[in-house]
Amino acid sequence: AGMRRLRLFAAILRAGNPLKSSFEKIDRKFSTALCKKSDVCRKRENCKKRKEKEIKTKEHVNISSTRPSVSALFPSGPGSTDPSEWPLRSFYKRELPETCVRFGSEEGKQLFQESLTQRNATAYFPLAEQFRTQDEPAFCGLSTLTMVLNSLAIDPGRIWKGGWRWFSEEMLDCCESLDRIRKQGISFDKLACLASCNGASVDTWRALGKESDEEHFRAAVKDVVQKSDRFMIVSYARSVLGQTGEGHFSPIAAYHEKSDRVLIMDTARFKYPPHWVPIRLLVKAMQKPSCEKSSRGYMTLTRSSGDGSPTSSVLFVLTLRQGFDESALRNIRRFFQSVKSEKQRKMPFGDDAKVPSCKICSRDGREMNVYVSCFLSAVPAELLNAVTTVVNEFRVGSEDFGEISVRPKYQEIVNELLRDIRDLPVYAHVARAAKDHSKRLEGILEASHGLELLTVLLLAAPVKDLSECGRRVNLVMRESEDNASEIVRNEIKALRNQLWIVFNPREKMSI
């Protein structure tokens, strides 16, 4: 077309004006054709974009603009209205199976009224006051435990928000990191550990797969629903109840004797409302093995202290919050495994006892200072950081009491604990050895009560079994714990229990 126009223009120049009008007519037709062609291309491009957009929108066919995804994993945060951030599939609630009776239905209301008459719904009211929806799909255990701890009126001893001390899901990380729980949930033993290190006294029971399980569970339910200071958390498989999903934790709030049903306060309220479940079926759901190939069960929780203060661990609690990953977990477990192998050696402690070979202690195995130095140089930094975090978070130094307004009785307990730790025979050795490792222990020594923390950790960690390095070491270590005050012994036992559950999950430890 371009060449034709050039040839035509040359002919006009040769012929003069007579052909000029003809050229203008041809040029107008050519320009019109080009415009039409451009419009067609533009329309085709717009049509293609519309089709691509329609295909993308169809991928979210079940999504309404009034029901956006609430997952915090999306860039715009909970409640995002951007369709590009929605998952390929989303849901709004689930229908309860026929095996369950919705709490708000006419039948469910009747069951509750009769349970009240039978005095089998006392536990419902404190739990209802604290009823909550779990913050994450895998936080059923944390949300249930938060409900129960607040129902027991336990003072967490640390700040939630503003100036308020209150339990919330993000504060329950002393036995498992929140990132790990968010991805795969939490195990039965880890949840019991969380309850224990946050001021609750815990009794656990696992289904044995026997006929007696049902009778035992029924008796335990009858006992707990008639009280307001003792609560039950059940671990069961949803699939056995005919529900979607698998492992789940929920508190029990009431029992209806005639129908033999229990009221489950399901914290996944975005999925199922509170509902009544037959005990026989719930026991079967507890008997189904978990992913850890162990049966599920239940745990009952009460306050460890009369006034609600977390005396099971007054000050030093393990937390896996900051920068704790699989690598850190492996390092600490490897450290404890080496301790276990050392523990299995049966060493005599007579006058002729041979001192075991130790890279640091071999020259003088009877020196306590050298042993403590060995501990401080070998204990993984990840473990020191895990315990240091909670010390900083508590902020209960004498200069901080006025800032936080800690309960006066709790303040007295903390001061008594710190004073008794400093009176231990091993404390002076820890203070002396810490100076030699000041660079490695810089973070923990800068925190409030760093030396007291190191002393409790030294006595609580299984590393104390390395006291076989010498007779004097063994004597000082044992005397420090045996002659300690009750509050110090409880602190050591609580921290030791956490360490054992978290870092030696296949082992059981009596404390």
PyMOL commands that set and color helices and strands:
alter all, ss='L'
color gray80, all
select helices_A, chain A and resi 2-15+17-58+83-85+106-117+124-129+140-151+169-171+178-184+188-196+212-224+238-241+279-287+311-313+326-343+368-378+381-394+401-404+408-422+425-436+442-446+450-460+462-469+471-482+486-503
alter helices_A, ss='H'
color red, helices_A
select strands_A, chain A and resi 101-102+200-206+231-237+247-256+261-264+275-278+297-303
alter strands_A, ss='S'
color yellow, strands_A
deselect
rebuild
show_as cartoon
